[in-house]
């Protein structure tokens, strides 16, 4: 099993110019022993992605913005409430 410094609550941004801030909400190990982080976009919490922790720790690809101690861009958990799709109305033409 590999070691990693990626932890829940940390925030990262891409170094390629994308301005999105991604926050870790789950760190898990796959059956092969590879650590993965599940992240959500702080501004659009319904946008999710899963990356290997080694990719997140690569300074050429991602930059750590916050260590999860409450000093980052978004300091509180974000809970997305997605709109419900309405059922179609049936006309009552008789």
Residue pairs with C-beta under 8 A, 6 or more apart in sequence:
1 29
1 33
1 35
2 33
2 34
2 35
2 53
2 54
4 27
4 35
4 53
4 54
4 57
5 57
6 24
6 27
6 35
6 37
6 53
6 56
6 57
7 24
7 27
7 67
7 68
8 24
8 25
8 26
8 27
8 68
9 23
9 24
9 66
9 67
9 68
9 69
10 23
10 24
10 64
10 66
10 67
10 68
10 72
11 21
11 22
11 23
11 24
11 42
11 64
11 65
11 66
11 68
11 72
11 73
11 74
12 21
12 22
12 23
12 24
12 39
12 56
12 62
12 63
12 64
12 65
13 19
13 20
13 21
13 22
13 62
13 63
13 65
14 20
14 61
14 62
14 63
15 59
15 60
15 61
15 62
15 63
16 61
20 41
20 42
20 43
20 44
20 47
21 41
21 42
21 43
21 65
21 72
21 73
21 74
22 39
22 40
22 41
22 42
22 49
23 39
23 40
23 42
23 72
23 74
23 78
24 37
24 38
24 39
24 56
24 68
25 38
25 39
25 40
26 37
26 38
27 35
27 36
27 37
27 38
27 53
28 35
28 36
28 38
29 35
29 36
30 36
34 52
35 52
35 53
35 54
36 50
36 51
36 52
36 53
37 50
37 51
37 52
37 53
37 56
38 48
38 49
38 50
39 48
39 49
39 50
39 51
40 46
40 47
40 48
40 78
41 47
41 48
42 73
42 74
42 78
45 78
45 79
45 80
46 80
46 82
55 61
55 62
56 62
65 72
65 73
66 72
66 73
